[in-house]
């Protein structure tokens, strides 16, 4: 049997005949109802790409986004499943941030 995981369905499929067994598997991150906030740290690199990302996330213009990036701000508030998406974007751009309360999940 081959395993495929399409949240929240866990499927076991026979490679020979294609028969499938399906069940539900919830990860702890899916059930976490904690409200997290991502805080962009002060003094991040003010590269054009970083400013563009902040502008996209906040809807602010170039000047305001540059100011936010340099001075720090609360970038996002939400549930763990949404925080992990934002965390990945910030990590891709090497933007420094903190998450409160302590965020116990990592992405692959």
HUURDA-V841456 format. One record per residue. PHI is phi in whole degrees, -180 to 180 (* if undefined). Layout:
# HUURDA-V841456
phi = (PHI | PHI)
This chain:
# HUURDA-V841456
phi = (* | -103 | -98 | -129 | -124 | -115 | -40 | -90 | -84 | -107 | -114 | -112 | -120 | -77 | -70 | -88 | -107 | 84 | -61 | -130 | -115 | -122 | -148 | -109 | -132 | -100 | -86 | -56 | -65 | -68 | -99 | -73 | -102 | -65 | -91 | -101 | -132 | -102 | -115 | -71 | -72 | -69 | 79 | -68 | -63 | -94 | -72 | -59 | -64 | -65 | -65 | -62 | -63 | -61 | -62 | -65 | -71 | -103 | 80 | -89 | -78 | -58 | -63 | -65 | -64 | -63 | -63 | -61 | -62 | -76 | -97 | 84 | -170 | -79 | -87 | -158 | -130 | 175 | -77 | -56 | -64 | -86 | -63 | -62 | -68 | -66 | -58 | -62 | -61 | -66 | -64 | -61 | -97 | 58 | -90 | -81 | -157 | -129 | -123 | -121 | -63 | -51 | -95 | -91 | -114 | -131 | -105 | -98)
